[in-house]
Amino acid sequence: MTIHNKKVKIEYECNLCRKTRVIYVDPTLHSEVDSKGYIEYVDLHNCEDSKLNAIILYVDKSLTVRSQVPVKLGTDASAEQISSFNIPTPQKVDFSTKKISKLKSFKAKNLKTLLINDRLRQTKFILDGSQGVEVESKSELGYIDIKAQVNKQIEQGRAKEWLSKLASILEAIILLDEEMLSYLILYLDPNLEKNPSTDEILELDLILHAKSAYPHSTLKFYSVFRRQWSNIKDSLTIDSFSSYEKVITHCIGNQHKTLLDVYQQKIAKNIAFEDFVTIVNELSQLGFLNIEKIEFITITD
Ligand SMILES: [Zn+2]
């Protein structure tokens, strides 16, 4: 298993489900804590009774978890509620602000601006741009809220649905690599014209995991794909044998390249990113690609 080497490790045992949880966080965030202060992190995992739970962790400078507070689904734990648990009050750490950089191929046709208010990573991610119609939405547990200005031609209900799906995916990700937000906006911009169906949700998820997902294929998958092409092509979105073929062949025997590496090193010249994501998603659903995602590790004993 490969873990992003820039992250620092926090390990603790969940008081509810007794699992040992290992999470990785950005050390620059952690260096902001002074010697007496704690920093707040939220660990989301399948907890007691296999229910998704969010645990607020108060972590000291030496990465020891000093206290943990479960957040009940659907409730917003306020500062008063938390202090009533009789635990050390964490030092408030200010949100940092990070700009989402625009790749050359980003056209800002439909997506004008974006503001992701991310309480899990204590960061606001911002895409600047021209005026549009404002839409907003938030994630299921309320840790992420997103505002966007979109082209007035875009149906607002649909844009809101996209933002809500995006927020919930961001909430379930521990290792968010900011570079992928530039790719995310590239994908979102043309796709705001469509409804977010199951496939688009899977694609969003793939994009946000593209630096911790490893696509694998084999010669055998490749030859089956060639033989089956005439039967499957009508069910595929992109009308190009060579695009699908390129993606599969570049993943044969792959071990160390992430999805983003495969795209940047081999494919970017020939295939637009949005199409690449669609191709990967379809190939993986048909079983011609396996995508191994590395997110965080849970050790159960
Ligand atoms: Zn737990």
Boltz pocket constraint, residues with backbone or C-beta under 6 A from the ligand:
constraints:
  - pocket:
      binder: B
      contacts: [[A, 14], [A, 15], [A, 16], [A, 17], [A, 18], [A, 19], [A, 45], [A, 46], [A, 47], [A, 48], [A, 53]]
      max_distance: 6.0
